[in-house]
Amino acid sequence: QVQLVESGGGLVQPGGSLRLSCAASGSIFSSNAMGWYRQAPRKQREWVATCTRGGTTKYADSVKGRFTISRDNAKNTVYLQMLSLKPEDTAVYYCSPVGYDYWGQGTQVTVSS
């Protein structure tokens, strides 16, 4: 059974930063790319970033240059460092192994003055 626990969200002013963490249980973490996704109110969930087992990363255009995804395979944890946050980054953020329909409870990020 796969468990995903996201944390690190909160309320931050525009231009601020947050670091999200996602702890994964089970062997699926070590054998798969991991992704971050987000869902804003009244919008569909969207992909944010992906990190392969070897550390290769990809980003959505909307976050490129501001967000950094990384992973610690020894800790079964994936991170999302978010800088220069904008109000449009407000959403619930989720992590998930790429290609699987496993989701945690998410962590709320609110960017507002």
C-alpha positions in Angstrom: 0.0 0.0 0.0 1.3 3.4 -0.9 1.0 6.3 1.5 1.9 9.9 0.6 2.0 12.6 3.2 2.5 16.2 2.0 3.5 19.0 4.4 5.0 22.5 4.5 2.2 24.5 3.1 0.9 27.7 4.6 0.0 31.4 4.1 2.7 33.5 2.5 2.9 37.0 1.0 3.5 37.5 -2.7 7.2 37.2 -3.3 7.7 34.9 -0.4 8.9 31.3 -0.4 7.9 27.9 1.0 9.3 24.4 0.9 7.0 21.5 0.5 7.8 17.9 1.5 6.2 14.7 0.6 7.0 11.5 2.4 6.2 8.3 0.6 5.9 4.8 2.0 6.4 1.6 0.0 8.8 0.7 -2.7 7.1 2.7 -5.4 9.1 5.8 -4.5 12.5 4.3 -5.2 11.5 2.8 -8.6 9.6 5.7 -10.0 9.7 9.3 -11.0 7.8 11.6 -8.6 5.7 14.6 -9.5 4.1 17.6 -7.8 0.7 18.7 -8.9 -1.7 21.4 -7.7 -5.4 22.1 -7.8 -6.7 25.7 -7.4 -10.3 26.4 -6.4 -12.7 25.7 -9.2 -9.9 24.4 -11.5 -8.7 21.0 -12.5 -5.6 19.5 -11.0 -2.5 20.4 -13.0 1.0 19.1 -13.2 3.8 21.3 -11.7 7.1 19.4 -11.8 8.6 16.0 -12.1 11.9 14.5 -10.8 13.1 11.1 -12.1 15.0 8.5 -9.9 18.2 9.9 -11.2 17.4 13.5 -10.5 16.3 14.8 -14.0 13.7 17.5 -13.6 11.0 19.1 -15.6 8.7 22.0 -14.9 5.5 23.5 -16.0 6.1 26.8 -17.8 4.2 28.7 -15.1 6.7 27.8 -12.4 9.9 27.4 -14.4 12.7 29.4 -12.8 10.8 29.8 -9.5 10.2 26.3 -8.3 12.8 23.5 -7.7 11.9 19.9 -7.3 14.3 17.5 -5.6 14.3 14.1 -3.9 16.1 12.2 -1.2 15.9 8.6 -2.1 17.3 7.5 1.3 14.4 9.2 3.0 11.7 8.4 0.4 10.9 12.1 0.3 10.4 14.5 -2.5 10.6 18.3 -2.1 9.3 21.4 -3.8 11.2 24.6 -3.1 9.0 27.5 -4.2 10.4 31.0 -4.6 8.9 34.3 -5.7 5.4 33.1 -5.0 2.4 34.7 -6.8 -1.3 34.8 -5.9 -1.9 32.4 -8.8 0.2 29.8 -7.1 -2.5 29.4 -4.5 -3.7 25.8 -4.5 -3.6 22.5 -2.8 -0.4 20.8 -3.7 -0.1 17.1 -4.0 2.7 14.6 -4.8 2.3 11.4 -6.7 4.4 8.8 -8.4 4.3 9.4 -12.1 1.9 7.1 -13.9 0.0 6.0 -10.8 -3.2 7.2 -9.3 -2.0 7.5 -5.8 -2.7 10.7 -3.9 -2.2 12.1 -0.4 -4.3 14.6 1.4 -2.4 17.5 -0.1 -1.0 20.7 1.6 -2.6 24.1 1.2 -0.5 26.9 -0.2 -2.1 30.4 0.0 -0.3 33.4 -1.5 -2.0 36.6 -0.4 -1.2 40.0 1.1 
